[in-house]
Amino acid sequence: MPHYSSNKRIMNNLESYPPILRHHHYHHQTPDSDPNESNNDLIDDVAQDSSLDPSPVPVIDLECLEQEKERFEDACKDWGLFRLVNHGIPLTLMKELQEQAKELFSMPYETKHDTCSASPITYFWGTPALTPTGTALNRGPKNFNWVEGFDVPLGQLSKFQPHLPTLDSIRLLLMEYERHLSRIATTIFNAMMKNLDLNNNNMMNHLEECSSYVSRETGMVRMYRYPPCTDTSIGWGMEVHTDSSVLSILNQDDHVSSLQLLKDDQWLTVKPLSNTLIVNLGDMMQAISNDRYKSVKHRVRVNKERERISICYFVFPGEDAVIQSPNYKPFTYNQFREHVQQDIKALGYKVGLPRFKQSQHF
């Protein structure tokens, strides 16, 4: 009966998926052929109690960054990812945003495609690799990811007048959400800069000089939906990658565990917990910290029965901000992004920070 109910729900919602994501929903296979479950080092999420966190992911209290300086430092240095509590975002806002995102994704594929083809909010599927305008980069079938999403440049939302009521509801919620996320990102970034100053006197000495590294104008949100698929051999919801951002702040589904991070050569599942955020450091932060902090490798598994919604806020350096640290040649984020897109087109994958190392080895 559970499989029947799940399949019936998927069938009713099938027209909302891009055509290429509809094909594999009912292709069953044996568990032995599931690549996501064949890794011996995989720590799978089997606990159902949402009040418990079975993984050792560090928990950081936003209100206690000064008092828990060592814990925060270790999380940035050894993990590149942590769970954030006491973040100050109303739980009602987080849940309402999730519900509106579900409603937006549930619209017919053609409606999403046609409505968001030329607006500030762009619609994509099959890849998280996008151009600055939100257009998906075509990387071929072997790089296909089991995901669809909306790319939202937050700086343009106030001028955006959508025709669809659902889009307008999302717009208003995201404008409120952005105010909270900008505050959180700035607080976390300033705390990291203070720690780096204490540990290395040659690092940035004045926080005001670093404000352009977390430019509010660069803030963007991507809303992702990972459809369920009984044939998990299809690949990954999102393949292994690092974020190009300074910081990424994730509001993930409370019920579906799919996010995994690489720690000490093992893949750990990051269990979702209500009213918490997941913060991970990106490539820009690793470069700013001169490799003291790490840009964490992570991926998203395909779930056999349930779709997953996640909403991620990314913040980047301003256009004129130059990243300078001893291990790297000076570069701007725009230069970094250009190289990433060139590599994806030419090689099929992102090279990233090694392109800017003082001694290139890749």
Residue frames relative to the residue before (quaternion, step in Angstrom):
aa qw qx qy qz dx dy dz
M 1.0000 0.0000 0.0000 0.0000 0.00 0.00 0.00
P 0.6323 0.5204 -0.3633 0.4442 3.69 0.86 -0.74
H 0.6671 0.4927 -0.3202 0.4579 3.60 0.94 -0.83
Y 0.6256 0.5360 -0.3415 0.4526 3.59 1.04 -0.76
S 0.6679 0.5027 -0.3031 0.4575 3.60 0.88 -0.95
S 0.6523 0.5179 -0.3109 0.4579 3.55 0.97 -0.89
N 0.6842 0.4840 -0.2928 0.4603 3.57 0.88 -0.96
K 0.6253 0.5341 -0.3400 0.4562 3.60 1.04 -0.74
R 0.6512 0.5100 -0.3146 0.4658 3.58 0.97 -0.84
I 0.6467 0.5173 -0.3162 0.4627 3.57 0.98 -0.86
M 0.6517 0.5278 -0.3180 0.4422 3.57 0.94 -0.93
N 0.6580 0.5138 -0.3079 0.4563 3.57 0.97 -0.86
N 0.7401 0.3986 -0.2063 0.5008 3.55 1.12 -0.67
L 0.3995 0.7809 -0.4345 0.2047 3.56 1.29 -0.14
E 0.6637 0.5290 -0.3213 0.4200 3.59 0.96 -0.79
S 0.5930 0.5687 -0.3753 0.4290 3.59 1.21 -0.24
Y 0.6313 0.5364 -0.3382 0.4465 3.61 1.21 -0.38
P 0.5654 -0.5463 0.4725 0.3983 3.60 -1.15 0.46
P 0.6386 -0.5754 0.3341 0.3866 3.63 -0.94 0.78
I 0.6708 0.5130 -0.3119 0.4355 3.59 0.91 -0.82
L 0.6767 0.4777 -0.2951 0.4763 3.61 1.20 -0.45
R 0.5872 0.5969 -0.3668 0.4053 3.60 1.25 -0.09
H 0.5927 0.6726 -0.3431 0.2805 3.54 1.10 -0.76
H 0.7919 0.3884 -0.1731 0.4382 3.59 0.88 -0.92
H 0.3842 0.7730 -0.4620 0.2032 3.61 1.19 0.01
Y 0.8087 0.2823 -0.1367 0.4976 3.59 0.97 -0.73
H 0.4570 0.6543 -0.4662 0.3816 3.56 1.20 0.47
H 0.1486 -0.8290 0.5363 0.0556 3.57 -0.10 1.31
Q 0.0509 -0.7848 0.6175 0.0125 3.54 -1.23 0.52
T 0.5847 -0.5594 0.4400 0.3894 3.56 -1.29 0.12
P 0.6141 -0.5836 0.3795 0.3719 3.59 -1.08 0.66
D 0.5904 0.6073 -0.3735 0.3784 3.59 1.10 -0.62
S 0.7084 0.4611 -0.2727 0.4595 3.61 1.12 -0.52
D 0.4750 0.6674 -0.4376 0.3707 3.57 1.27 0.25
P 0.3081 -0.7854 0.5004 0.1944 3.64 -0.36 1.16
N 0.6290 0.5554 -0.3426 0.4225 3.58 1.16 -0.51
E 0.7363 0.3830 -0.2258 0.5101 3.58 1.22 -0.36
S 0.5771 0.6264 -0.3649 0.3759 3.58 1.26 -0.05
N 0.5652 0.5991 -0.3985 0.4036 3.60 1.19 -0.22
N 0.4133 -0.7291 0.4886 0.2425 3.56 -0.67 1.06
D 0.6996 0.4711 -0.2789 0.4592 3.56 1.11 -0.61
L 0.4836 0.6752 -0.4346 0.3484 3.60 1.26 0.12
I 0.2064 -0.7430 0.6239 0.1272 3.56 -0.89 0.95
D 0.1820 -0.8238 0.5311 0.0788 3.57 -0.16 1.30
D 0.4267 -0.6889 0.5271 0.2560 3.52 -1.20 0.57
V 0.0472 0.8176 -0.5701 0.0652 3.57 -0.42 1.20
A 0.5369 0.6286 -0.4108 0.3846 3.59 1.22 -0.24
Q 0.2738 -0.7818 0.5433 0.1361 3.57 -0.97 0.83
D 0.5710 0.5978 -0.3841 0.4111 3.61 1.23 -0.30
S 0.2866 -0.8058 0.4951 0.1532 3.57 -0.31 1.26
S 0.6047 0.5597 -0.3708 0.4285 3.62 1.20 -0.11
L 0.7008 0.4234 -0.2587 0.5124 3.57 1.27 -0.20
D 0.2141 -0.7600 0.6004 0.1266 3.55 -1.11 0.73
P 0.2289 -0.8225 0.5042 0.1299 3.61 -0.22 1.21
S 0.6507 0.5101 -0.3259 0.4585 3.60 1.19 -0.32
P 0.4986 -0.6874 0.4489 0.2783 3.59 -1.16 0.57
V 0.2440 0.7927 -0.5262 0.1876 3.60 1.20 0.41
P 0.4902 -0.6801 0.4478 0.3109 3.64 -0.76 0.94
V 0.2379 -0.7446 0.6084 0.1371 3.55 -1.12 0.75
I 0.0800 -0.8054 0.5873 -0.0054 3.56 -0.72 1.12
D 0.2859 -0.7427 0.5889 0.1409 3.54 -0.95 1.01
L 0.4173 -0.7365 0.4701 0.2498 3.59 -0.53 1.16
E 0.6853 0.4902 -0.2876 0.4554 3.58 1.10 -0.64
C 0.7434 0.3787 -0.2036 0.5123 3.60 1.27 -0.19
L 0.2203 0.8130 -0.5169 0.1528 3.60 1.10 0.58
E 0.6659 0.4962 -0.3079 0.4643 3.59 1.01 -0.77
Q 0.6933 0.4765 -0.2786 0.4634 3.58 0.94 -0.89
E 0.7639 0.3090 -0.1700 0.5404 3.59 1.10 -0.69
K 0.0746 0.8618 -0.4965 0.0719 3.53 1.04 0.89
E 0.6824 0.4912 -0.3005 0.4503 3.59 0.87 -0.89
R 0.6371 0.5178 -0.3282 0.4672 3.58 0.97 -0.82
F 0.6566 0.5093 -0.2991 0.4691 3.56 0.97 -0.89
E 0.6421 0.5237 -0.3125 0.4645 3.58 0.97 -0.88
D 0.6696 0.4996 -0.3008 0.4600 3.59 0.89 -0.91
A 0.6317 0.5361 -0.3348 0.4488 3.58 1.01 -0.80
C 0.6836 0.4793 -0.2814 0.4730 3.60 0.96 -0.89
K 0.7186 0.4701 -0.2421 0.4517 3.55 0.96 -0.91
D 0.7992 0.3358 -0.1526 0.4747 3.59 0.81 -1.00
W 0.7733 0.3406 -0.1705 0.5069 3.58 1.12 -0.60
G 0.2073 -0.7764 0.5600 0.2015 3.57 0.79 -1.01
L 0.7490 0.2512 -0.1524 0.5939 3.56 1.33 0.21
F 0.1068 0.7862 -0.6060 0.0573 3.57 -1.10 0.67
R 0.4638 -0.6365 0.5406 0.2957 3.51 -1.36 0.37
L 0.2179 -0.8015 0.5495 0.0898 3.59 -0.77 1.04
V 0.0605 -0.7786 0.6244 0.0108 3.55 -0.91 1.01
N 0.7906 0.2561 -0.2362 0.5036 3.56 -1.31 0.39
H 0.2393 0.8166 -0.4864 0.1984 3.56 1.00 0.90
G 0.4838 -0.7176 0.4024 0.2985 3.60 1.22 -0.23
I 0.5352 0.5885 -0.4336 0.4233 3.61 1.21 0.12
P 0.4734 -0.6739 0.4708 0.3164 3.63 -0.72 0.92
L 0.5112 -0.6537 0.4644 0.3093 3.55 -0.91 0.92
T 0.6050 0.5641 -0.3567 0.4342 3.59 1.06 -0.69
L 0.6436 0.5141 -0.3216 0.4669 3.61 1.02 -0.76
M 0.6584 0.5139 -0.3122 0.4527 3.59 0.92 -0.89
K 0.6900 0.4705 -0.2830 0.4716 3.59 0.92 -0.89
E 0.6455 0.5171 -0.3274 0.4570 3.58 0.99 -0.80
L 0.6348 0.5245 -0.3279 0.4630 3.57 1.04 -0.75
Q 0.6317 0.5201 -0.3244 0.4746 3.58 1.02 -0.79
E 0.6766 0.4980 -0.2992 0.4524 3.59 0.90 -0.90
Q 0.6638 0.4905 -0.3067 0.4741 3.57 0.97 -0.81
A 0.6126 0.5350 -0.3464 0.4675 3.57 1.09 -0.67
K 0.6336 0.5225 -0.3286 0.4664 3.60 0.99 -0.80
E 0.6553 0.5082 -0.3102 0.4648 3.57 0.97 -0.86
L 0.6412 0.5219 -0.3205 0.4623 3.57 1.01 -0.82
F 0.6899 0.4757 -0.2862 0.4646 3.59 0.87 -0.91
S 0.6583 0.5382 -0.3165 0.4206 3.59 1.08 -0.63
M 0.4776 0.6442 -0.4584 0.3831 3.61 1.23 -0.07
P 0.6328 -0.5298 0.3857 0.4125 3.61 -1.13 0.50
Y 0.6195 -0.5760 0.3918 0.3618 3.53 -1.08 0.79
E 0.6613 0.5234 -0.3181 0.4331 3.58 0.85 -0.92
T 0.6346 0.5266 -0.3298 0.4596 3.59 1.03 -0.76
K 0.6600 0.4993 -0.3062 0.4705 3.58 0.91 -0.90
H 0.6704 0.5140 -0.2954 0.4461 3.55 0.88 -0.97
D 0.7210 0.4514 -0.2574 0.4584 3.58 0.80 -0.99
T 0.6838 0.5023 -0.2947 0.4397 3.59 0.96 -0.85
C 0.8012 0.3057 -0.1361 0.4960 3.59 0.94 -0.84
S 0.3859 0.7407 -0.4750 0.2772 3.58 1.13 0.52
A 0.8170 0.1817 -0.0799 0.5414 3.60 1.10 -0.59
S 0.5473 0.6109 -0.4070 0.4020 3.58 1.22 0.22
P 0.6836 -0.4529 0.3360 0.4633 3.63 -1.20 0.12
I 0.6816 0.3930 -0.2725 0.5538 3.59 1.15 -0.61
T 0.0719 -0.8226 0.5641 0.0063 3.58 -0.54 1.16
Y 0.3481 -0.7391 0.5550 0.1567 3.51 -1.17 0.76
F 0.0298 0.8039 -0.5917 0.0519 3.60 -0.91 0.89
W 0.0309 -0.7821 0.6210 0.0411 3.56 -1.29 0.22
G 0.7752 0.4068 -0.2663 0.4032 3.54 -1.28 0.41
T 0.8016 0.0479 -0.0158 0.5957 3.59 1.22 -0.31
P 0.3490 -0.7108 0.5575 0.2492 3.61 -1.12 0.57
A 0.5533 0.6179 -0.3876 0.4023 3.61 1.29 -0.11
L 0.0427 0.8244 -0.5560 0.0972 3.56 -0.41 1.27
T 0.4948 -0.6031 0.5270 0.3372 3.54 -1.27 0.40
P 0.6965 -0.4610 0.3243 0.4441 3.65 -1.22 0.17
T 0.6883 0.4608 -0.2887 0.4802 3.60 1.16 -0.49
G 0.6084 -0.5974 0.3397 0.3970 3.59 1.28 0.08
T 0.4885 0.6549 -0.4375 0.3757 3.58 1.27 0.13
A 0.4638 -0.6907 0.4794 0.2792 3.57 -0.90 0.90
L 0.3784 -0.6991 0.5601 0.2330 3.55 -1.07 0.83
N 0.3506 -0.7452 0.5314 0.1985 3.57 -0.79 1.01
R 0.0291 -0.8384 0.5433 -0.0335 3.56 -0.50 1.22
G 0.6167 -0.5668 0.3501 0.4194 3.59 1.23 0.11
P 0.6827 -0.5437 0.3170 0.3712 3.58 -1.23 0.50
K 0.6377 0.5481 -0.3587 0.4053 3.62 0.99 -0.61
N 0.7079 0.4132 -0.2530 0.5138 3.59 1.23 -0.35
F 0.3672 0.7572 -0.4773 0.2530 3.58 1.23 0.25
N 0.1743 -0.7721 0.6064 0.0756 3.55 -0.99 0.96
W 0.4465 -0.7077 0.4931 0.2379 3.57 -1.03 0.91
V 0.4855 0.6484 -0.4126 0.4167 3.56 0.58 1.21
E 0.0586 -0.7295 0.6744 0.0979 3.51 -1.34 0.41
G 0.0219 0.8404 -0.5398 0.0431 3.57 -1.10 0.48
F 0.3331 -0.6886 0.6012 0.2313 3.50 -1.44 0.06
D 0.2348 -0.7598 0.5970 0.1056 3.53 -0.94 0.99
V 0.0414 -0.8366 0.5436 -0.0529 3.57 -0.55 1.22
P 0.1894 -0.7658 0.6052 0.1071 3.63 -0.44 1.17
L 0.3645 -0.7985 0.4317 0.2076 3.56 -0.23 1.28
G 0.6157 0.5817 -0.3494 0.4006 3.59 1.07 -0.62
Q 0.7102 0.4467 -0.2590 0.4785 3.60 1.21 -0.39
L 0.4613 0.7315 -0.4265 0.2650 3.59 1.23 -0.16
S 0.6383 0.5604 -0.3450 0.3993 3.59 0.96 -0.81
K 0.7205 0.4177 -0.2395 0.4991 3.60 1.17 -0.58
F 0.5587 0.6231 -0.3746 0.3990 3.56 1.29 -0.14
Q 0.0566 -0.7981 0.5999 -0.0026 3.57 -0.76 1.06
P 0.1027 -0.8394 0.5313 0.0503 3.61 0.18 1.22
H 0.4789 -0.6718 0.4936 0.2750 3.53 -1.23 0.59
L 0.6706 0.4863 -0.3014 0.4723 3.59 1.09 -0.63
P 0.5043 -0.6651 0.4557 0.3095 3.64 -0.82 0.92
T 0.6338 0.5361 -0.3438 0.4389 3.61 0.99 -0.76
L 0.6549 0.5018 -0.3125 0.4708 3.57 0.97 -0.81
D 0.6489 0.5086 -0.3265 0.4622 3.58 1.00 -0.76
S 0.6241 0.5284 -0.3366 0.4669 3.59 1.04 -0.72
I 0.6423 0.5099 -0.3095 0.4813 3.57 1.00 -0.87
R 0.6312 0.5516 -0.3321 0.4325 3.58 0.94 -0.87
L 0.6933 0.4752 -0.2818 0.4628 3.59 0.83 -0.97
L 0.6518 0.5075 -0.3169 0.4661 3.58 0.98 -0.80
L 0.6779 0.4990 -0.2988 0.4497 3.59 0.92 -0.87
M 0.6030 0.5449 -0.3650 0.4542 3.59 1.08 -0.58
E 0.6580 0.4701 -0.3021 0.5047 3.59 1.05 -0.73
Y 0.6426 0.5410 -0.3115 0.4443 3.56 0.98 -0.91
E 0.6322 0.5598 -0.3266 0.4245 3.59 0.99 -0.87
R 0.6276 0.5427 -0.3512 0.4340 3.59 0.97 -0.73
H 0.6607 0.4881 -0.3001 0.4850 3.57 1.03 -0.75
L 0.6951 0.4902 -0.2863 0.4411 3.57 0.84 -0.97
S 0.6176 0.5328 -0.3453 0.4641 3.58 1.06 -0.68
R 0.6376 0.5204 -0.3161 0.4720 3.58 1.01 -0.82
I 0.6735 0.4976 -0.2977 0.4584 3.57 0.89 -0.96
A 0.6651 0.5132 -0.3089 0.4460 3.59 0.87 -0.95
T 0.6638 0.4991 -0.3067 0.4651 3.58 0.94 -0.86
T 0.6436 0.5253 -0.3195 0.4558 3.60 0.97 -0.85
I 0.6808 0.4794 -0.2889 0.4725 3.57 0.89 -0.94
F 0.6606 0.5122 -0.3164 0.4485 3.58 0.89 -0.90
N 0.6577 0.5056 -0.3166 0.4601 3.60 0.90 -0.86
A 0.6395 0.5151 -0.3284 0.4668 3.59 1.02 -0.74
M 0.6361 0.5125 -0.3307 0.4726 3.60 1.01 -0.73
M 0.6525 0.5164 -0.3193 0.4535 3.59 0.95 -0.80
K 0.6306 0.5220 -0.3312 0.4692 3.56 1.05 -0.74
N 0.6541 0.5047 -0.3145 0.4676 3.57 0.95 -0.83
L 0.6590 0.5042 -0.3112 0.4633 3.58 0.95 -0.81
D 0.6141 0.5381 -0.3365 0.4691 3.58 1.07 -0.70
L 0.6750 0.5020 -0.2964 0.4523 3.57 0.92 -0.94
N 0.7406 0.4270 -0.2284 0.4658 3.56 1.02 -0.79
N 0.7944 0.1058 -0.0447 0.5965 3.58 1.18 -0.39
N 0.3089 -0.8035 0.4823 0.1625 3.56 -0.22 1.26
N 0.6198 0.5450 -0.3498 0.4431 3.59 1.21 -0.24
M 0.5410 0.6135 -0.4110 0.4025 3.58 1.25 -0.12
M 0.7728 -0.3544 0.2364 0.4705 3.57 -1.31 0.06
N 0.2690 -0.8035 0.5157 0.1269 3.57 -0.76 1.02
H 0.7816 0.2547 -0.1410 0.5516 3.59 1.14 -0.37
L 0.4504 -0.7235 0.4553 0.2578 3.54 -0.64 1.12
E 0.6135 0.5693 -0.3680 0.4050 3.57 1.03 -0.68
E 0.6137 0.5487 -0.3499 0.4472 3.59 1.16 -0.54
C 0.7026 0.4740 -0.2524 0.4668 3.58 1.21 -0.49
S 0.4374 0.7366 -0.4504 0.2516 3.59 1.22 -0.21
S 0.6383 0.5403 -0.3358 0.4334 3.60 1.09 -0.62
Y 0.5724 0.5995 -0.3831 0.4077 3.60 1.24 -0.19
V 0.7457 0.2177 -0.1758 0.6047 3.59 1.23 -0.26
S 0.0036 0.8518 -0.5212 0.0528 3.51 0.64 1.20
R 0.4546 -0.7018 0.4818 0.2622 3.54 -0.74 1.07
E 0.6203 0.5692 -0.3387 0.4200 3.57 1.11 -0.69
T 0.6811 0.4893 -0.2957 0.4575 3.59 1.13 -0.50
G 0.4506 0.7269 -0.4395 0.2748 3.60 1.24 -0.27
M 0.0486 0.7904 -0.6083 0.0531 3.54 -0.98 0.84
V 0.2346 -0.7399 0.6126 0.1492 3.52 -1.27 0.48
R 0.0831 -0.7449 0.6568 0.0831 3.50 -1.16 0.71
M 0.1904 -0.7531 0.6230 0.0918 3.52 -0.90 1.03
Y 0.1152 -0.8167 0.5651 0.0164 3.55 -0.72 1.11
R 0.0568 -0.7413 0.6628 0.0890 3.53 -1.24 0.57
Y 0.1551 -0.7682 0.6185 0.0579 3.53 -0.89 1.07
P 0.2879 -0.7834 0.5212 0.1782 3.61 -0.27 1.19
P 0.5098 -0.6145 0.4848 0.3570 3.59 -1.14 0.48
C 0.0025 -0.7930 0.6092 -0.0026 3.55 -1.18 0.48
T 0.3866 -0.7388 0.5017 0.2301 3.58 -0.66 1.08
D 0.6912 0.4138 -0.2702 0.5273 3.59 1.16 -0.51
T 0.0971 -0.8437 0.5264 0.0412 3.58 0.21 1.24
S 0.5024 0.6257 -0.4414 0.4015 3.60 1.25 -0.01
I 0.4464 0.7027 -0.4435 0.3318 3.58 1.30 -0.13
G 0.6638 -0.4769 0.3118 0.4844 3.59 1.17 -0.50
W 0.6851 -0.4737 0.3777 0.4044 3.55 -1.08 -0.79
G 0.5552 -0.5559 0.4907 0.3769 3.52 -1.24 0.48
M 0.7405 -0.1285 0.0623 0.6567 3.52 1.12 -0.80
E 0.4515 -0.7262 0.4570 0.2448 3.53 -0.73 1.10
V 0.6963 -0.4559 0.3444 0.4344 3.56 -1.31 0.25
H 0.1995 0.7725 -0.5777 0.1722 3.56 -0.86 0.99
T 0.2801 -0.6672 0.6353 0.2697 3.49 -1.41 -0.02
D 0.4806 -0.6469 0.4984 0.3197 3.58 -1.15 0.52
S 0.4389 -0.7004 0.5010 0.2565 3.57 -1.10 0.67
S 0.5169 0.6939 -0.3759 0.3317 3.57 1.29 -0.23
V 0.5631 -0.4831 0.5017 0.4448 3.52 -1.39 -0.25
L 0.7778 -0.0600 0.0828 0.6201 3.54 0.87 -1.08
S 0.1202 -0.7387 0.6553 0.1019 3.53 -1.26 0.55
I 0.1016 -0.8030 0.5871 0.0152 3.58 -0.83 1.00
L 0.1525 -0.8519 0.5010 0.0011 3.52 -0.42 1.33
N 0.1359 -0.7192 0.6782 0.0650 3.50 -1.06 0.97
Q 0.0037 -0.8555 0.5167 -0.0350 3.58 -0.12 1.25
D 0.7078 -0.4534 0.3574 0.4071 3.49 -1.36 0.41
D 0.4699 -0.7128 0.4521 0.2583 3.60 -0.91 0.93
H 0.7814 0.4148 -0.1617 0.4372 3.59 1.14 -0.55
V 0.7466 0.3843 -0.2135 0.4993 3.61 1.12 -0.48
S 0.2051 -0.7844 0.5789 0.0872 3.56 -0.66 1.16
S 0.1791 0.7946 -0.5607 0.1489 3.56 -0.51 1.18
L 0.6064 0.5724 -0.3560 0.4219 3.58 1.14 -0.57
Q 0.0055 -0.7908 0.6117 -0.0210 3.57 -0.96 0.93
L 0.1628 -0.7689 0.6101 0.1001 3.54 -1.16 0.66
L 0.4183 -0.6898 0.5338 0.2537 3.54 -1.23 0.56
K 0.0940 0.7826 -0.6036 0.1198 3.54 -0.68 1.17
D 0.8375 -0.0811 0.0107 0.5403 3.57 -0.67 1.16
D 0.6899 -0.5185 0.2568 0.4351 3.55 0.91 1.06
Q 0.6359 0.4614 -0.3572 0.5051 3.59 1.17 0.49
W 0.3631 -0.7080 0.5618 0.2264 3.53 -1.14 0.71
L 0.1078 -0.8005 0.5894 0.0106 3.55 -0.69 1.17
T 0.3742 -0.7173 0.5448 0.2205 3.56 -0.98 0.87
V 0.2701 -0.7516 0.5841 0.1444 3.57 -0.88 1.01
K 0.2582 -0.8084 0.5124 0.1311 3.56 -0.18 1.28
P 0.4175 -0.7040 0.5054 0.2731 3.62 -0.88 0.83
L 0.0441 -0.7756 0.6295 0.0147 3.56 -1.03 0.84
S 0.5403 -0.6548 0.4263 0.3124 3.55 -0.87 0.95
N 0.8543 0.1544 -0.1384 0.4767 3.54 -1.20 0.76
T 0.6046 0.4750 -0.4052 0.4947 3.58 1.06 0.75
L 0.2766 -0.7253 0.6027 0.1848 3.53 -1.31 0.37
I 0.2899 -0.7056 0.6083 0.2193 3.55 -1.24 0.44
V 0.1128 -0.7862 0.6068 0.0311 3.56 -0.78 1.09
N 0.0418 0.7905 -0.6110 -0.0013 3.56 -0.86 0.89
L 0.4575 -0.6823 0.5114 0.2522 3.51 -1.14 0.76
G 0.2806 -0.7808 0.5415 0.1354 3.55 -1.07 0.81
D 0.7773 -0.3682 0.2528 0.4432 3.52 -1.37 -0.02
M 0.6458 0.5302 -0.3393 0.4322 3.59 0.94 -0.82
M 0.6586 0.5006 -0.3186 0.4628 3.58 0.99 -0.75
Q 0.6172 0.5348 -0.3518 0.4576 3.59 1.01 -0.69
A 0.6752 0.4816 -0.2947 0.4748 3.58 0.97 -0.85
I 0.6345 0.5316 -0.3314 0.4527 3.60 0.94 -0.85
S 0.7249 0.4296 -0.2346 0.4847 3.58 0.99 -0.86
N 0.4217 -0.7178 0.4519 0.3205 3.59 1.29 0.06
D 0.6905 -0.5119 0.2342 0.4543 3.54 1.06 0.98
R 0.4107 0.6878 -0.5035 0.3236 3.60 1.15 0.29
Y 0.7400 0.2756 -0.1686 0.5899 3.56 1.03 -0.81
K 0.3487 -0.7817 0.4910 0.1622 3.56 -1.08 0.70
S 0.3591 -0.6670 0.6107 0.2307 3.48 -1.22 0.70
V 0.2967 -0.8315 0.4467 0.1446 3.54 -0.18 1.32
K 0.3892 -0.6775 0.5729 0.2477 3.54 -1.09 0.78
H 0.0928 0.7946 -0.5935 0.0879 3.56 -0.90 0.90
R 0.1105 -0.7758 0.6197 0.0446 3.54 -1.33 0.31
V 0.2993 -0.7337 0.5784 0.1940 3.57 -1.31 0.20
R 0.3483 -0.7450 0.5378 0.1854 3.56 -0.81 1.04
V 0.4547 -0.6166 0.5592 0.3167 3.53 -1.31 0.36
N 0.2607 -0.7559 0.5820 0.1483 3.56 -0.96 0.92
K 0.5000 -0.7020 0.4260 0.2752 3.57 -0.90 0.94
E 0.8349 0.2613 -0.0842 0.4771 3.59 0.93 -0.85
R 0.8031 0.2592 -0.1174 0.5235 3.59 1.04 -0.64
E 0.4050 -0.6801 0.5479 0.2706 3.53 -1.09 0.74
R 0.2508 -0.7604 0.5843 0.1325 3.56 -1.23 0.48
I 0.1622 -0.7598 0.6248 0.0776 3.55 -1.01 0.92
S 0.0765 0.7781 -0.6228 0.0297 3.57 -0.95 0.83
I 0.1878 -0.7672 0.6088 0.0747 3.53 -1.15 0.75
C 0.0265 -0.8376 0.5439 -0.0423 3.57 -0.42 1.22
Y 0.2397 -0.7465 0.6108 0.1104 3.52 -1.01 0.99
F 0.0921 -0.7876 0.6087 0.0266 3.57 -0.88 0.99
V 0.0641 -0.7774 0.6234 0.0538 3.56 -1.04 0.74
F 0.1564 -0.8053 0.5717 0.0127 3.53 -0.96 1.01
P 0.6047 -0.5169 0.4285 0.4284 3.60 -1.23 0.13
G 0.5824 -0.5646 0.4511 0.3722 3.54 -1.25 0.43
E 0.7044 -0.5016 0.3015 0.4016 3.57 -1.23 0.48
D 0.7646 0.3734 -0.2024 0.4848 3.59 0.96 -0.81
A 0.4833 0.6766 -0.4353 0.3452 3.60 1.25 -0.06
V 0.2018 -0.7795 0.5861 0.0900 3.57 -0.81 1.04
I 0.3136 -0.7335 0.5758 0.1791 3.57 -0.81 1.06
Q 0.0543 0.8051 -0.5850 0.0821 3.57 -0.65 1.13
S 0.2637 0.7156 -0.6188 0.1882 3.54 -0.85 1.05
P 0.6904 -0.5444 0.2798 0.3856 3.61 -1.08 0.68
N 0.7058 0.4872 -0.2829 0.4294 3.61 0.96 -0.76
Y 0.7646 0.3572 -0.1655 0.5103 3.57 1.24 -0.36
K 0.4896 -0.5898 0.5453 0.3393 3.50 -1.28 0.47
P 0.5650 -0.5959 0.4226 0.3835 3.63 -0.98 0.65
F 0.1279 0.7858 -0.5954 0.1080 3.57 -0.94 0.88
T 0.3708 -0.6837 0.5759 0.2518 3.53 -1.32 0.37
Y 0.6381 -0.5168 0.3857 0.4207 3.55 -1.23 0.30
N 0.6147 0.5538 -0.3585 0.4323 3.60 0.99 -0.72
Q 0.6435 0.5037 -0.3239 0.4768 3.59 1.02 -0.77
F 0.6289 0.5326 -0.3272 0.4623 3.56 1.01 -0.82
R 0.6739 0.5050 -0.2937 0.4522 3.58 0.86 -0.98
E 0.6335 0.5335 -0.3342 0.4499 3.58 0.99 -0.80
H 0.6647 0.4922 -0.3066 0.4711 3.58 0.95 -0.85
V 0.6203 0.5441 -0.3435 0.4485 3.58 0.99 -0.81
Q 0.7005 0.4674 -0.2816 0.4600 3.58 0.83 -0.93
Q 0.6167 0.5298 -0.3443 0.4694 3.58 1.07 -0.68
D 0.6747 0.4959 -0.2982 0.4583 3.58 0.94 -0.88
I 0.6339 0.5256 -0.3376 0.4560 3.58 0.98 -0.79
K 0.6750 0.4856 -0.2956 0.4702 3.58 0.95 -0.84
A 0.7475 0.4202 -0.2257 0.4624 3.58 0.90 -0.94
L 0.8040 0.2978 -0.1208 0.5003 3.58 0.93 -0.96
G 0.4631 -0.6807 0.4465 0.3503 3.56 1.18 -0.53
Y 0.7783 0.2031 -0.1382 0.5779 3.59 1.26 0.06
K 0.5438 -0.6187 0.4752 0.3093 3.53 -1.34 0.37
V 0.2901 -0.7306 0.5924 0.1765 3.58 -0.94 0.93
G 0.1918 -0.8503 0.4712 0.1345 3.57 0.94 -0.89
L 0.8813 -0.0688 0.0410 0.4658 3.55 -1.09 -0.80
P 0.5991 0.5750 -0.3980 0.3898 3.68 0.88 -0.64
R 0.5554 0.6080 -0.3913 0.4107 3.61 1.15 -0.44
F 0.7777 0.3529 -0.1653 0.4932 3.58 1.10 -0.67
K 0.3827 0.7163 -0.4923 0.3131 3.59 1.25 0.24
Q 0.5954 -0.5658 0.4292 0.3758 3.56 -1.14 0.62
S 0.7474 0.1476 -0.0992 0.6402 3.55 1.17 -0.72
Q 0.2568 -0.8066 0.5143 0.1378 3.57 -0.28 1.24
H 0.1176 0.7567 -0.6365 0.0921 3.54 -0.89 1.02
F 0.3580 0.7137 -0.5417 0.2626 3.58 -0.38 1.20
